[in-house]
């Protein structure tokens, strides 16, 4: 398992990159008017973040709000309108739900609860 300071640092780094990317997004896709390799690679990762960041680390519903990440949220909704992206979403999200039911994330949630000296929630 990952040690607590490393996990907290990686979460901070993720937030920093999300903020940077928010400024770079051109919409309706990450690089502008056309679907690109960037969209195809970022979307599955964002499905994981969409589920895990609120459920494990207590974030607001990332990619479904317009205050902190309006471009990310618009992009995520646009991608989900594409049947291939939606299929990917359903497959990953379904797997995450099954893992949640099996208690897979409980150890990390306990670490978050036990180590309030670290910042876990960014939005």
C-alpha positions in Angstrom: 0.0 0.0 0.0 1.0 3.6 -0.4 2.2 5.5 2.6 -0.1 8.3 3.9 2.1 11.3 3.0 2.7 10.0 -0.5 -1.1 9.4 -1.0 -1.9 13.0 0.2 0.8 14.4 -2.1 -0.5 12.5 -5.1 -4.0 13.8 -4.4 -2.7 17.4 -4.2 -0.8 16.9 -7.5 -4.0 15.6 -9.1 -5.9 18.6 -8.0 -3.1 20.9 -9.3 -3.3 19.2 -12.7 -7.0 19.4 -12.9 -6.9 23.1 -12.2 -4.2 23.6 -14.9 -6.2 21.5 -17.4 -9.4 23.5 -16.6 -7.6 26.6 -18.0 -6.4 24.7 -21.1 -9.7 23.0 -22.2 -11.0 24.4 -25.4 -14.4 22.8 -25.6 -16.5 21.0 -26.6 -13.6 18.6 -26.4 -10.3 19.0 -24.6 -8.5 20.3 -27.7 -11.4 22.1 -29.3 -14.0 21.2 -31.9 -12.9 17.7 -32.7 -12.6 14.6 -30.6 -8.9 13.7 -30.1 -6.7 11.1 -28.5 -6.6 13.4 -25.4 -10.3 12.8 -24.9 -10.0 9.1 -25.4 -7.3 8.8 -22.8 -8.5 11.3 -20.2 -12.1 10.1 -20.2 -11.6 6.7 -18.5 -9.3 8.2 -15.9 -12.0 10.9 -15.2 -14.6 8.1 -14.7 -12.4 6.8 -11.9 -12.0 10.3 -10.4 -15.7 11.0 -10.7 -16.5 8.1 -8.5 -13.5 7.8 -6.1 -12.8 11.4 -5.3 -16.3 12.0 -3.7 -16.8 8.5 -2.3 -13.3 8.0 -0.8 -11.9 11.5 -0.3 -15.1 13.6 0.3 -14.8 15.9 -2.7 -17.9 17.6 -4.2 -19.3 15.8 -7.2 -16.4 16.5 -9.6 -17.4 16.8 -13.3 -21.0 17.6 -12.2 -20.5 21.2 -10.9 -19.9 24.6 -12.5 -18.0 26.5 -9.8 -14.6 24.9 -9.7 -14.4 23.0 -12.9 -17.1 24.2 -15.4 -15.1 23.2 -18.5 -14.4 19.8 -17.1 -18.0 19.3 -16.3 -19.1 20.5 -19.8 -16.6 18.2 -21.4 -17.6 15.2 -19.3 -21.2 15.7 -20.2 -20.3 16.1 -23.9 -18.3 12.9 -23.9 -21.1 10.9 -22.2 -23.4 11.8 -25.2 -21.1 9.6 -27.4 -22.3 6.0 -27.2 -18.7 4.7 -27.1 -17.8 6.9 -24.2 -21.0 6.1 -22.4 -20.3 2.4 -22.8 -16.9 2.9 -21.3 -18.5 4.9 -18.5 -21.0 2.2 -17.7 -18.3 -0.5 -17.6 -16.0 1.4 -15.3 -18.7 2.8 -13.1 -20.3 -0.6 -12.7 -17.0 -2.1 -11.7 -16.4 0.6 -9.1 -19.9 0.1 -7.7 -19.2 -3.6 -7.3 -15.9 -2.8 -5.6 -17.6 -0.4 -3.3 -20.2 -3.1 -2.3 -17.3 -5.5 -1.5 -15.7 -2.9 0.8 -12.6 -2.4 -1.5 -12.2 1.3 -0.6 -12.8 1.0 3.1 -9.1 0.9 4.0 -8.3 4.1 2.2 -11.4 5.8 3.6 -10.2 4.8 7.1 -6.8 6.4 6.3 -8.5 9.6 5.3 -10.5 9.6 8.5 -7.5 8.8 10.7 -5.2 11.4 9.1 -6.9 14.7 9.3 -3.5 16.4 9.4 -3.5 16.0 5.6 -5.7 17.7 3.1 -7.9 15.2 1.3 -10.7 17.3 0.0 -10.1 20.0 -2.5 -13.5 20.9 -3.8 
